[in-house]
Amino acid sequence: MNVKTDIVQGDCVDELRRYPNDFFDLIVTSPPYADRRQHTYGGVKPEQYVDWFVPRAAEFLRVLKPSGSFVLNIKEKAENGERHTYVLELILALRKQGWLWTEEYIWHKRNCYPGKWPNRFRDAWERCLHFNKSRKFKMNQESVMVPMGDWADARLKSLGKNDVVRFDSQVGSGFGKNIANWAERTMAFPTNVLHLATECGNKNHSAAFPRALPEWFIKLFTDEGDWVLDPFAGSGTTLEIAKSLGRNAVGIDILSEYCEMARESVLGNQYQLLEERARYAVADPETANRVHQKKRPRLPPETPGKPRRAKT
Ligand SMILES: C[S@@+](CC[C@H](N)C(=O)[O-])C[C@H]1O[C@@H](n2cnc3c(N)ncnc32)[C@H](O)[C@@H]1O
């Protein structure tokens, strides 16, 4: 499938103004966390985080389709011995803005750093907050089913009398189950906890999330040919996965070096060809056209002050 991937440099609050209402099917992103990475892309003070985020979320709300989903990967920091509350305040502010807070998925980091703190243990999870514009939204639950695994073997081997009929909860919760319904099945619906290892080692971005994270949400909330937005795109992980799954994608990042990195990883050779074509277009349009036709010329070493020209 032929899909489009656009990588835009700028502040997402400004760049999104160019997109129409109700355009994207999914927004999946990991924003700058409060006060983190000050030496790379700056940090927003925890006290100012909600005020900083809300105008951006207003644009997200405008460009998301009513059937779409917004997944926000975020985790509050600890300060002066306690967890900051800005993420909780952000959830309340987004609800006031008109978002429905549908679910909270947990990304369990299977390989988090070891460490010791006087008042807590190492942090092994992050939030993936799921917001919607309307109660009816696209959700392809079958696309993320998991093997039944050992639970099925152990539990289904010896079915009791309460398992073969619908058995209403003994605690009056109103929920009931008929476990025998699952006897012949090999796949089950997953939980809301995603057990994924971090993968920062293979990216030149200080806060890349693992590919499996956007992959899971893209499969769950979109179909082929849909539009995915990552307004804080970083190294382009979301865009890379969206493209590989046949989804169109737009990524925005405020730093030009991250946009470059995303172009390299998402568009790869295609991007290098375009770059080369642009370089030749001024000095040598004929070679530029040949580059465009994917016959890549050999390049001589660069001479200072002279544009590189292809040996033809
Ligand atoms: C946590 S990182 C995203 C990492 C990304 N998920 C990946 O896998 O590489 C947040 C990104 O937001 C970018 N950013 C910060 N403020 C921004 C803004 N106002 N608009 C767009 N991008 C911004 C930063 O440059 C940074 O790359």
The ligand as an SDF file (V2000), in Angstrom:
LIG
                    3D

 27 29  0  0  0  0  0  0  0  0999 V2000
    9.8900   12.1840   24.7210 C   0  0  0  0  0  0  0  0  0  0  0  0
   10.4580   12.8090   23.2160 S   0  0  0  0  0  0  0  0  0  0  0  0
    9.6650   11.8210   21.9860 C   0  0  0  0  0  0  0  0  0  0  0  0
   10.4300   10.5950   21.6410 C   0  0  0  0  0  0  0  0  0  0  0  0
    9.7760    9.7420   20.5660 C   0  0  0  0  0  0  0  0  0  0  0  0
    8.6050    9.0440   21.0640 N   0  0  0  0  0  0  0  0  0  0  0  0
   10.7770    8.7080   19.9930 C   0  0  0  0  0  0  0  0  0  0  0  0
   10.4980    7.5150   20.0190 O   0  0  0  0  0  0  0  0  0  0  0  0
   11.8680    9.1300   19.5840 O   0  0  0  0  0  0  0  0  0  0  0  0
    9.6470   14.3460   23.0680 C   0  0  0  0  0  0  0  0  0  0  0  0
    9.9850   15.1330   21.8200 C   0  0  0  0  0  0  0  0  0  0  0  0
    9.1600   16.3050   21.7920 O   0  0  0  0  0  0  0  0  0  0  0  0
    9.8800   17.3400   21.1250 C   0  0  0  0  0  0  0  0  0  0  0  0
    9.2210   18.6030   21.4760 N   0  0  0  0  0  0  0  0  0  0  0  0
    9.3440   19.3280   22.6230 C   0  0  0  0  0  0  0  0  0  0  0  0
    8.5120   20.3970   22.5930 N   0  0  0  0  0  0  0  0  0  0  0  0
    7.8390   20.3220   21.4080 C   0  0  0  0  0  0  0  0  0  0  0  0
    6.8230   21.1130   20.7810 C   0  0  0  0  0  0  0  0  0  0  0  0
    6.3530   22.2090   21.3920 N   0  0  0  0  0  0  0  0  0  0  0  0
    6.3500   20.7460   19.5610 N   0  0  0  0  0  0  0  0  0  0  0  0
    6.8520   19.6480   18.9310 C   0  0  0  0  0  0  0  0  0  0  0  0
    7.8270   18.8710   19.4690 N   0  0  0  0  0  0  0  0  0  0  0  0
    8.3040   19.1900   20.6810 C   0  0  0  0  0  0  0  0  0  0  0  0
   11.3030   17.1550   21.6170 C   0  0  0  0  0  0  0  0  0  0  0  0
   12.2430   17.7190   20.7230 O   0  0  0  0  0  0  0  0  0  0  0  0
   11.4170   15.6240   21.7250 C   0  0  0  0  0  0  0  0  0  0  0  0
   12.0370   15.0680   20.5790 O   0  0  0  0  0  0  0  0  0  0  0  0
  1  2  1  0
  2  3  1  0
  2 10  1  0
  3  4  1  0
  4  5  1  0
  5  6  1  0
  5  7  1  0
  7  8  2  0
  7  9  1  0
 10 11  1  0
 11 12  1  0
 11 26  1  0
 12 13  1  0
 13 14  1  0
 13 24  1  0
 14 15  1  0
 14 23  1  0
 15 16  2  0
 16 17  1  0
 17 18  1  0
 17 23  2  0
 18 19  1  0
 18 20  2  0
 20 21  1  0
 21 22  2  0
 22 23  1  0
 24 25  1  0
 24 26  1  0
 26 27  1  0
M  CHG  2   2   1   9  -1
M  END
$$$$
